[in-house]
Amino acid sequence: MKLLRVGAKGAERPAVLDGEGRLRDLSGVLSGADIDGRFFDDGGLDRVRTALDAGDLPVLDAEGLRTGAPVARPGKVVCVGLNYRDHAAESGADLPAEPVVFMKASNTVVGPFDEVLIPRKSQKTDWEVELAVVIGKTARYLESHEAALDVIAGYTIANDVSEREFQLERGGQWDKGKSCETFNPLGPWLVTADEVPDPQALGLRLWVNGELRQNGDTKEMIFGVAEIVRYLSWFMVLEPGDVVNTGTPAGVALGMPDHPYLREGDVVELEIDGLGRQRQTVGQA
């Protein structure tokens, strides 16, 4: 299934795409609830699947409606850095022996077509196309990759926008270069795990002003999706609705000789095989 949320910010309506690509309204099935942690914890995916199969969902006219992030109010956004060999090389970093973990503020999450804002006093705002994992079950101390894959509700696209000066030149940890407002466009869909048989076989691409900047494949991850989720569960409890960004391939501005960081008016487009496409215009905070 492909789940999404449409409508004005803060008033999104949950929906699902049917087999013919029509948008179906989930408001009645969810009784005012949203696609969030409680939805996953209370068997929301099964209820939606049953209603969709029964043909009980009304068609929703999405003409002119904004697309929001497919997950509302994630409890946390956990990220893995330097997780592609080519990206580690372009960053001048050694390959990590264990996943490099950092957090993004959950309120960085915006819709896939929303504006990305360059922070005030920023000169080094960068892009990163990433496969994002959405957690569907509570996960703690997972012992195997099979157990890790079992807690995944589905997958979506994240743009892990980063301010490199704040991240790398201002001391402390990476979080302050990762948690500026609008720094995690998510979506357009949450594609359920059953429709992504191999998360390590997905091409991912990003363009800036029509020029291809990133062109990678999740098979090049240093730590695969299952290992990332298993590993994280030994350091924190992963809860339904949490989002995990799994790293980016080479092609970011930081790694280019001329460092073409984002400027107001730039247009960023990104896609992952089977997960849809995003497009953001860059503005100024």
N, C-alpha and C positions, 0 to 999 in steps of 0.2 A: 504494500500500500504506500501511497504518497500522501502524507498529511501536511497541511499548511494552515496558516492563519491569515485572514484578510480583513482589512478595515483600517480605520484611523488608529494612530498610535494610542495604546491604552484601551482601545475598544475593538480589538480584533475578534473576528468570529472564526471558530475552528471549522475546518472543512477537509474533505478528502477528494482526490481525483479518482473517478471511476475508470473502468477499462477502456472507455471511449474518449477519455480525456476531459470529461465534463466535471465541473466542480459541484460537489454535493455538500449540503449544509449539515453540520454535526450538532447544531445548537440543541435540537430536540433530544437527540440521543444522550448528550452530555448534561442536559438539564442545567444549563448555565455554567457548567464547569469549563475549564480550559485545558489545553494540551500542556500539562505541567507535571510536576512530580506526583501529585495525587492521582492524576489521570493514569499514569503508568502503574502506580502502586495498587490501584483499585480495579485493574483488569480492563482499562479503557480500550486498549488495542483489540481485545477480543470482542468487546461490545460493538466497536466500529466495524470490525470485519463481519460480524453476524448481520448487522443492519445493512451493510453494503451488499452482501450476498443476497439478502432478502429483497433488495430493491426498495427499501423503505425510506431512503433519504431524498429529500427534495433537491432539485437542481438549484444552484445558487448563481445568480447573475453577477459575475465579478467585474463587469465592464467598469473601468475607471477606479476600481478599488485598489488601494495600496496592499502590497504583500508584506506582512510582518514576519518576524523570526518564527520558525515553525514550533519552537518551544518557548513557552512563557515563563518568565521569572526563574531561570536556572538557579539552583542553590549555589553552585560554584562552577567556574570555568577553569579547568585544570589543563595546563599546556605542557608539551614536550618540545624542547629546543634541540637544535643541531641533530635532527633525526634522519637526515638524508646525507649520504656520503658526500655528494657534490656540494651541498650547501655548507657542510662543515669545512670543506676545502676552501670554498670561496670566502668564508669568514675567517680563514686562517686559524681554525681551531683543530685540535686533535680529536679523533673519533672518541666519543665518550664510552667509558666502560660500562656505565649504567645510564638509564634515561636521565636527561637533564630536565628537572621539573620546576615549573613556576606557575603562578596563578595570575589570572586576569580578573578584575572586578566584574561581577555578574551583570552590572548595569552598563557594561560596554556593549552588550548584545543589542543589535538593531536589525532592521529588516534588510533583505538582500539588495534592495534598490534604494535604500535610504542614503542620504548624504553622509560622507565621511568628512569629519572636521579636523583640519590641521590645528593642533593646540597653539595657544598663544606662546610666542617666543620660540617656536619650533622651526628648525631649518632642515631636519632630517627625518621626516615622516616617510615610512617605507610600507611596502605591501608584502603579503605572504599568503598564497593560496594553500589551504590545508583541508585534509579530510577530517571532519569532526564526528566524534562518536557521541551518541546520546544514550545515557544509562537508563535501563528500564527496571532494574531490580537492585535492592541493597546489596552491596558487595563489600566484603571484609575478609581478609586473609584467604584469598582464593589460591588454590593449590595447583591448578592446571590451566592450560590454554582453553580447554573445552569448557571449563567452568567460567572462564572469563568471557568467552563468546556468548555464553548462555545469558549473561546479564545485560547484553547490549540490545536496546530497543530498536536502534536503527542508525542511519548515517545521514549526514548533510554536509554542506560546504561552509567553511569559515574563511574569512579574510582576516588573518591575525595581524592587523595593522600595528605598526611598531614605530616609536620615536627613538631613533638610534642614539642620539645624544643623551636623552633622559635615561635610556637603557644601559648604555655602556660607558659614558663619560662623566656621570654625575655621582658616582659612588653608590654603594649599597647593592641591593638586588635588582633584578630585571623588572620587577612588577611595575615600577613607576613609568617605565617606557612602554608598557603594554596596556595600561588601565585607563588611558584617557578616554573621554566620551566618544562614542561611536566607533571604537576600535575593534569591534568584533561583529561585522555584518554576518548574518547566519541565514542559511536557506538557499533556495526558496522552499524546498520540501524537506520533510523528514521521511526518508525512504526506509521502510522497515527492513530488519535484518534478513528476513527470508528472501528479499528481492536483491540482496547483495551477497551472493554465495561465496565470493572471495574478495575480501576488502584489500588484499594485497595484489590485486590485478586491475587497478583503476588508473587511467591516465588523468592528469590534472594540469591545467593550463591557465595562464594569466596574461592579459594584454594591458598596456597603458597607452592610451590615445591611439589604439589600433595596432600597436607594435607588440608582437609576442615577446614577453619577457621571461616567462617560466613555462617549461614544457617537460614535465616529469611523469613518474609512474610510482604508485605506492609500493611496487615490488622492490624499489630502491631504499625503502626504509631500513635503518639500522635495527630498530626494534619495531616489530610488527604490532598490529592492533591488539591481538590477544595478549602478547607479552606486556604491552603498555598497561592494559587494564589489570592484568594479574599483578604486575609490579606495584601499581598505584594502590591497590587494595591492601597492601602490607604497610602503607604509610598513612593512609586516611580511609575513612569509610566513604565509599562512593554511593550516592543515593539516587533514587529515580528522578529523572529530569536534569541531572548534572550533565555538563558538556565537557568532552575531552578533545582538545585540539592536538593533532598527532604529528605536527612538524611540516616543514615546507622544503621543496626542492630548490636547487640553485636558480639564480636569476633575479635576486632581490637587488635593490639599488645599492645596499651596503657593499655587495660583492663586485660591483662594476667599477671600472677605472674612473669613470667620470661621475659616479654617484648621482644619478638623475633622480633625486628624491622628489616626492610628490609636491605639486604646487596647486594653488587654487585654480579651478577650472579643468584640471586633469580628469580623465574618465578612465576608470579601472573596470575591466571585465574579467570574469573568471568562471571556470567550469570544471566539473569532474564527471567522468563517464557515468551516465545513468542517474546522476544526482541533480542535473539541471544547470542553471547558469545565473550568475549575479552580474549587476552593473551598478557602479557607484560614481557619482560626480563628487569631486573634492571641493570642499568649501573651507572657510576660515572660522575658527571659534571666536 
